[in-house]
Amino acid sequence: MGTARSQPLEMSNEFDDWTEEDFDNEIKRLQACIRELQARKVEREEEEDDDEDFMNDPDIREMVENGEHTCHMFDAHCQACEDDEDED
């Protein structure tokens, strides 16, 4: 077995000189950052939801029902593209 240490290791870090107030301020700063990031996440999720609502647009729905291509509008495969692939 190894030898037992008589003294703990001396470790130093960047927080050694911090006061209680410094820690409290850092916690508040980080909490504010978290709130801001959560707000941005909600905004992004809302934007993504808006992008998915295009099928509720009556003009686009009519185009899809008529078999017209909508891929040029959304830069993605559309139902007409998929139907064309199925025919081939």
N, C-alpha and C positions, 0 to 999 in steps of 0.2 A: 504494500500500500504506500501511497505517497505521504509526504510529510504535511502536517497541519500548519497552516499559516498562523502566525501569532498576531499579525496586524492585517486589517482589511486593505485591499488595493486602493490606492489613492486615484480617484478619477476626477477629471475636471471637464466641464462643458461650458457652453456659451451662456448658460443661465446662472452660473455661480454668483455673478454680481447683481442679479435682478432682485428687486424689492417686491414685496407683496403687491404694491401698486403697479409695478411693471407687468407682473403676471395678470392682474385684473385687466389692465389696458390691452394686453395682447389677446386675452380671451374675448374681450368686447370686439376687438378688431376682426378676429377670426369669425365670430358669430355674425358680424355685419357682412363679411365676405360670403358666408354660407347663405344668408338671406338673399343676397344679390344673385348668387348662382342659382338658387332655387327659383327666383323670379324669372331669370333668363330661361331656365328649363321649362317653366310653365308657358312662357311666350313661345318658345320653339314648338312645344306640343300643340299649342293653339294654331300656330302657322301650319303645322303638318296636318291638323284636322281640317283646316280651311282648304288645303290642297286636295284632300280626299272628297270634298263636298262638290267637286265640279260635276259629278253625275246628277246632282240635283238641279243643275241649270237646264231649263226646258229645251233650249236650242241644242245643247250638246246631247241631251237624251234623244232628241229627234234624229240627230245625225247618226247616233249609234243604232237606233231602231231601223233607220233606213240603210244600214250597212255601209255608211260613209266612213272614210278614214279620219280619225281625230289625232293620229300620231304626230302629225306636223304641228299640232297645237300644244302638245304636252311632252314632246321629245321622248316618247316611249311607245312600245307596241300598243296597239288598240285592238278592240274586238274584231274589227274588219281585217287587221293583219293576221290575227289568229285564225279567223275563218278562211282567209286566203291560204294559209299554211295547211289547214285541214283539207282543203280541196286538192292540194298538190300531192 
